Amino acid sequence: MNKKDIRALVVIWIVGTLMAFLTAALVYAAYPGGSLPEGSAPTAETATTSWINAPASPVADSVRVNFAWTIAVIFPFLYAPIMTLIYCIFRFSREKNPNADQFHEHVPLEVAWTILPALILVAMAVPAYQVLVLMEKRPTNPDVVLDITGHQFFWSYNFPKYDVSVTDDGTGRSPVLLPVDKDVLLKGTASQVNHAWFVPAFGVKFDVLPGRTTTSWVRPNSQGLFKGQCAELCGALHAYMWIHVKVVPEKEFYAWLKEKGATFPPDEAARISQLLGEEVEVTAAPAPGDTLALAAK
Amino acid sequence: MSIAPPEKQSKAAAVEVPLYVPVEDAPHAPTPSHKGIMRWLTTVDHKLIGVMYLWFAAFSAVAGGALAGGIRAQLTFPEGITISGTVYRVMSPELYNQFIGMHASFMIFFAIIPAFAGFGNYLVPIMIGARDMAFPKMNAFAFWILIPAAIMMMLSFLWGSTGAGWTGYPPLSSRAYSPLAGVDMWIFGVHLAGISSIMGALNFIVTISNMRAPGMKWFKMPLFCWASLVTSWLQLVATPVLAGVMTMLLTDRMMDTGFFNPAKGGDPLLYQHIFWFYSHPAVYIMILPGFGMVSQIMAAFAGKPLFGYKGMVYATAFIGIIGFLVWGHHMFTAGMEPWLRAYFSFMTMVIAVPTGVKIFSWLATLWGGSIRFTVAMMYALGFLGLFTIGGISGVFLANVPFDVQVHDTYFVVAHIHYVLFGGSIMTILGGLYFWFPKMSGRYLDEKLGKVIFWLIFTGMNITFMPMHWLGIAGMARRIYTYREEFHSLNQLISFGYLFMLAGGILLFGNLFYTLIAKKRTAPNDPWGTNDVQKTFEFMTTSPPPPHNFDRVPKVA
């Protein structure tokens, strides 16, 4: 090797880093996120929405941004080693370099390539940790609580506060509705085997297991029909456990609940009646001695 | 203890002294007591056992590859083929689930792990200057128990096999949801394979610790021996844990125990923790020996010593130890406590550092070298590029928010195949071409070998690169069918499989042809690389005599 090779090596690593940042910028520009524009709500027929092409919650959007940053800091270690490899193949063939250098150690270099990647991993980890904290911050006072149950091979949903149960028939014609810009606490369990509730556009995936309740949360900030599927092998028809969630304005959400026979808690009933322009059924107060119902409140 | 070699010994003398004299002149040359097939059935010679391991791995890889072909066929025509109004499906959803579970089980337990056991068995005793492994009979037993293991697993297809994936999560794998005996047979197959692993590991550890030639201190050992040693420690410590969790699953199924049954106070999540406690070290078991082989091959064909030998040893050991502490990164969506997710993410990033050290050291080995592009070297170079890609997708998976999006999607399938195919399999093929002349005395065809390499390399990338995008777009894994918009990429992926199939067929053809039709022409140092390498296997004949060397070699 000579000075030209060392220069080439430095150039490769600089170019590799620049290519990584360029890739990140391209990804960031190609997938700008943000709310879906009015009227472009996905229907059952259009392309799959995901956290990258149509993030529909702050968590999904944070993942999108974090993904671009991760590409920027990690891809230098993809591009530069491969370019170095290709350089070696062309420059250090036996024909071009008949006398091999015999060096086989260089302690300062070895220390550098141990410490520097570690520091760069920290640069990836810190923002990732911040997104993780956001993911873990389940709303303490959720606007909506949705109980999700995985069965072989369909999903059923229950709104405990409104006493409404729906089942997704997998066709997209019976989605579960959620109100836009409201905190939704998701509580999941399974009736038989493990499943996983996965809606890419929400940035939500969590396993549901029998005998346990696992939780997640979402604040959908875009309206539309969002598709997902079961993400834990659960048997023969695992591939058919489709998830359809339709995010709608609050009024439409309560109208749908009412249509499904909901009863509304007394403290909300007045507001919702005014919103819908008609009277709604109020949840009956539990009988004075009904300790179970009282405990459920 | 033994006579240490004189300090100042000229290099020429260390290499020129022949270590093998003709059988007629050697005073105590043993003659094999059996001929033909009985010789193979009764041998305790580590070289013959190694060769049997390699044949076993080769045929298991064919079986695993055929299962992969079935998977790709289904995913090319997910809703079947419609001919004049009738829909002909490729296979039923139940059979598809069995195919994916068995593809993985066969490749992991019967192809990759035995292939490395085969290379280790053949090479490690010779490389350390020993005449055989410490426990030759246990060595034979460890190989032969793989036969009933594979038969058990294959026969499980008759009883519904495992429809719960190679990971076998209950409750899906419990008696209630997998009522047929296939899962029990699969468990027995895993148990027997595990016994093979544990026995082999014991043998390697004792052999390497106690039977090195005089002068071969720890830091003079070839890197492949270090890799085998660390791998053996992983196998010894982790495989019994697999045996434990498999036994618990078996008793849940057969004796109505309640380890993983919530109705009896058990927990399905417990299975996942114990299973992955083994299965994460398992992935290092499936790559570390390959790292060792690539180190030997690269130094040989770059014409210069391996860069940073000590750093490589420490990195290998560090990966082995930390490999026990990261299993939760397979379970980021399973419902673990938040702080636990952060911990496993952190440790997974920690383990990326020594892996990076190894990649840089290989690049530094090539840098300034005098590279000969033999087929073995092409596999080593291909490995370096492809494993880098697989490693980078692994770093992305350590990022929990990203992992939550792509867990159980095709992104993970892309990652595992880049590290297992682009990683492990490429090292195995490189090792095959490199040591085949030593083992058989014949060279595999280099020209055809280059064609095969390019077929496999190209096919592999066509198949597995698009899967990164499919996973990000939201295509889950282990699914029988998928949303319409994923169809064209799936067809492209299946097209790539055909390249790998062609390469595999040509490779097998050349293997049989070479062994049957070609003469033994390989000298002691078939590639002329031992002036740099200085490893003992290239100081004895091709193939070596039963006792490896007449005189225990002197360490340079």
HADDOCK unambig.tbl for C-alpha pairs under 7 A between the chains (distance, minus, plus):
assign (segid A and resid 1 and name CA) (segid B and resid 368 and name CA) 4.83 0.50 0.50
assign (segid A and resid 47 and name CA) (segid B and resid 485 and name CA) 6.50 0.50 0.50
assign (segid A and resid 50 and name CA) (segid B and resid 473 and name CA) 5.99 0.50 0.50
assign (segid A and resid 50 and name CA) (segid B and resid 474 and name CA) 6.41 0.50 0.50
assign (segid A and resid 63 and name CA) (segid B and resid 401 and name CA) 6.13 0.50 0.50
assign (segid A and resid 63 and name CA) (segid B and resid 402 and name CA) 6.30 0.50 0.50
assign (segid A and resid 67 and name CA) (segid B and resid 402 and name CA) 6.92 0.50 0.50
assign (segid A and resid 78 and name CA) (segid B and resid 388 and name CA) 6.49 0.50 0.50
assign (segid A and resid 78 and name CA) (segid B and resid 389 and name CA) 6.41 0.50 0.50
assign (segid A and resid 78 and name CA) (segid B and resid 392 and name CA) 6.52 0.50 0.50
assign (segid A and resid 82 and name CA) (segid B and resid 385 and name CA) 5.74 0.50 0.50
assign (segid A and resid 85 and name CA) (segid B and resid 363 and name CA) 6.61 0.50 0.50
assign (segid A and resid 88 and name CA) (segid B and resid 366 and name CA) 6.36 0.50 0.50
assign (segid A and resid 88 and name CA) (segid B and resid 367 and name CA) 5.99 0.50 0.50
assign (segid A and resid 92 and name CA) (segid B and resid 367 and name CA) 6.95 0.50 0.50
assign (segid A and resid 92 and name CA) (segid B and resid 368 and name CA) 5.99 0.50 0.50
assign (segid A and resid 92 and name CA) (segid B and resid 369 and name CA) 5.58 0.50 0.50
assign (segid A and resid 92 and name CA) (segid B and resid 370 and name CA) 5.45 0.50 0.50
assign (segid A and resid 92 and name CA) (segid B and resid 371 and name CA) 5.98 0.50 0.50
assign (segid A and resid 93 and name CA) (segid B and resid 370 and name CA) 5.20 0.50 0.50
assign (segid A and resid 93 and name CA) (segid B and resid 371 and name CA) 4.38 0.50 0.50
assign (segid A and resid 93 and name CA) (segid B and resid 372 and name CA) 6.41 0.50 0.50
assign (segid A and resid 94 and name CA) (segid B and resid 370 and name CA) 4.26 0.50 0.50
assign (segid A and resid 94 and name CA) (segid B and resid 371 and name CA) 4.92 0.50 0.50
assign (segid A and resid 94 and name CA) (segid B and resid 372 and name CA) 5.79 0.50 0.50
assign (segid A and resid 97 and name CA) (segid B and resid 370 and name CA) 5.41 0.50 0.50
assign (segid A and resid 98 and name CA) (segid B and resid 370 and name CA) 5.61 0.50 0.50
assign (segid A and resid 99 and name CA) (segid B and resid 370 and name CA) 6.32 0.50 0.50
assign (segid A and resid 100 and name CA) (segid B and resid 303 and name CA) 6.09 0.50 0.50
assign (segid A and resid 100 and name CA) (segid B and resid 304 and name CA) 6.23 0.50 0.50
assign (segid A and resid 100 and name CA) (segid B and resid 368 and name CA) 5.84 0.50 0.50
assign (segid A and resid 100 and name CA) (segid B and resid 369 and name CA) 4.36 0.50 0.50
assign (segid A and resid 100 and name CA) (segid B and resid 370 and name CA) 4.90 0.50 0.50
assign (segid A and resid 101 and name CA) (segid B and resid 304 and name CA) 6.79 0.50 0.50
assign (segid A and resid 101 and name CA) (segid B and resid 368 and name CA) 5.38 0.50 0.50
assign (segid A and resid 101 and name CA) (segid B and resid 369 and name CA) 5.96 0.50 0.50
assign (segid A and resid 102 and name CA) (segid B and resid 304 and name CA) 5.46 0.50 0.50
assign (segid A and resid 102 and name CA) (segid B and resid 305 and name CA) 6.75 0.50 0.50
assign (segid A and resid 104 and name CA) (segid B and resid 305 and name CA) 6.03 0.50 0.50
assign (segid A and resid 104 and name CA) (segid B and resid 306 and name CA) 6.19 0.50 0.50
assign (segid A and resid 104 and name CA) (segid B and resid 307 and name CA) 4.19 0.50 0.50
assign (segid A and resid 104 and name CA) (segid B and resid 308 and name CA) 5.82 0.50 0.50
assign (segid A and resid 105 and name CA) (segid B and resid 307 and name CA) 5.58 0.50 0.50
assign (segid A and resid 105 and name CA) (segid B and resid 308 and name CA) 4.84 0.50 0.50
assign (segid A and resid 113 and name CA) (segid B and resid 357 and name CA) 6.48 0.50 0.50
assign (segid A and resid 114 and name CA) (segid B and resid 353 and name CA) 6.30 0.50 0.50
assign (segid A and resid 114 and name CA) (segid B and resid 357 and name CA) 6.21 0.50 0.50
assign (segid A and resid 117 and name CA) (segid B and resid 353 and name CA) 6.50 0.50 0.50
assign (segid A and resid 118 and name CA) (segid B and resid 353 and name CA) 6.21 0.50 0.50
assign (segid A and resid 121 and name CA) (segid B and resid 349 and name CA) 6.76 0.50 0.50
assign (segid A and resid 128 and name CA) (segid B and resid 399 and name CA) 6.23 0.50 0.50
assign (segid A and resid 128 and name CA) (segid B and resid 401 and name CA) 6.63 0.50 0.50
assign (segid A and resid 131 and name CA) (segid B and resid 401 and name CA) 6.42 0.50 0.50
assign (segid A and resid 132 and name CA) (segid B and resid 400 and name CA) 6.72 0.50 0.50
assign (segid A and resid 132 and name CA) (segid B and resid 401 and name CA) 5.77 0.50 0.50
assign (segid A and resid 136 and name CA) (segid B and resid 338 and name CA) 6.88 0.50 0.50
assign (segid A and resid 193 and name CA) (segid B and resid 171 and name CA) 4.99 0.50 0.50
assign (segid A and resid 193 and name CA) (segid B and resid 172 and name CA) 5.38 0.50 0.50
assign (segid A and resid 194 and name CA) (segid B and resid 171 and name CA) 6.80 0.50 0.50
assign (segid A and resid 200 and name CA) (segid B and resid 405 and name CA) 6.51 0.50 0.50
assign (segid A and resid 200 and name CA) (segid B and resid 474 and name CA) 6.17 0.50 0.50
assign (segid A and resid 203 and name CA) (segid B and resid 405 and name CA) 6.14 0.50 0.50
assign (segid A and resid 205 and name CA) (segid B and resid 333 and name CA) 6.54 0.50 0.50
assign (segid A and resid 205 and name CA) (segid B and resid 404 and name CA) 6.00 0.50 0.50
assign (segid A and resid 205 and name CA) (segid B and resid 405 and name CA) 6.67 0.50 0.50
assign (segid A and resid 206 and name CA) (segid B and resid 333 and name CA) 4.93 0.50 0.50
assign (segid A and resid 206 and name CA) (segid B and resid 334 and name CA) 6.45 0.50 0.50
assign (segid A and resid 206 and name CA) (segid B and resid 335 and name CA) 6.99 0.50 0.50
assign (segid A and resid 207 and name CA) (segid B and resid 333 and name CA) 5.77 0.50 0.50
assign (segid A and resid 207 and name CA) (segid B and resid 334 and name CA) 5.00 0.50 0.50
assign (segid A and resid 207 and name CA) (segid B and resid 335 and name CA) 6.50 0.50 0.50
assign (segid A and resid 210 and name CA) (segid B and resid 262 and name CA) 6.75 0.50 0.50
assign (segid A and resid 211 and name CA) (segid B and resid 262 and name CA) 5.17 0.50 0.50
assign (segid A and resid 214 and name CA) (segid B and resid 335 and name CA) 5.90 0.50 0.50
assign (segid A and resid 231 and name CA) (segid B and resid 408 and name CA) 5.74 0.50 0.50
assign (segid A and resid 231 and name CA) (segid B and resid 476 and name CA) 5.91 0.50 0.50
assign (segid A and resid 232 and name CA) (segid B and resid 408 and name CA) 6.73 0.50 0.50
assign (segid A and resid 233 and name CA) (segid B and resid 164 and name CA) 6.84 0.50 0.50
assign (segid A and resid 233 and name CA) (segid B and resid 478 and name CA) 6.48 0.50 0.50
assign (segid A and resid 234 and name CA) (segid B and resid 172 and name CA) 6.22 0.50 0.50
assign (segid A and resid 235 and name CA) (segid B and resid 163 and name CA) 6.77 0.50 0.50
assign (segid A and resid 235 and name CA) (segid B and resid 164 and name CA) 6.97 0.50 0.50
assign (segid A and resid 235 and name CA) (segid B and resid 172 and name CA) 6.85 0.50 0.50
assign (segid A and resid 236 and name CA) (segid B and resid 93 and name CA) 5.23 0.50 0.50
assign (segid A and resid 236 and name CA) (segid B and resid 94 and name CA) 4.88 0.50 0.50
assign (segid A and resid 236 and name CA) (segid B and resid 97 and name CA) 6.75 0.50 0.50
assign (segid A and resid 237 and name CA) (segid B and resid 93 and name CA) 6.69 0.50 0.50
assign (segid A and resid 238 and name CA) (segid B and resid 479 and name CA) 6.51 0.50 0.50
assign (segid A and resid 239 and name CA) (segid B and resid 479 and name CA) 4.70 0.50 0.50
assign (segid A and resid 239 and name CA) (segid B and resid 480 and name CA) 5.69 0.50 0.50
assign (segid A and resid 239 and name CA) (segid B and resid 481 and name CA) 5.93 0.50 0.50
assign (segid A and resid 239 and name CA) (segid B and resid 482 and name CA) 6.92 0.50 0.50
